[in-house]
């Protein structure tokens, strides 16, 4: 007979199995929370970007480019976000970056959420409404950034491009990011993308907002000996702003 089977309830062995099950349940709950944060954050990111579009007061850097390309191709802006995101992801190959679930989901979800929100939110004419849309868009964008980065499923394709260029060129992340975003803003503006006070306000406020929401939505660390599924190190993400 197996000696373990003869142990009475409440002995050390029984307690050991109970804790193992508890760790497993905690891990499942944490994974569920992370998935909710990931997809909730990506949907909110697309919706908040649409509010900035409807404000007409200026877009975040990459969306200046997306809007400009949409103007010239006739494609919905969300489709352009998805297509360009996939093209940027292809640049990860020579840079030897490894995408995660969050990376692929970023490409697929944000553009769809942006187009859906544009379909239900009309253009704003009164300046007070446009300002309200701008402020709401920036704050919600910060919350969305905190949500999906804190979920730790990998950076978005554009962030991964910047970290890859940083590793391959030896240039600082800040310098690489500044050069890339200036290039996309100028190109997008020349194509007809909207640059305005909102672009500047976004640039100076999104970083602090994202940092605040990263703390708000931080996922508790796994118990000793446990491991999160598909968790990526948070320092691989580049905060906007």
Beta strands, then each sheet from edge to edge (+ up, - down):
end
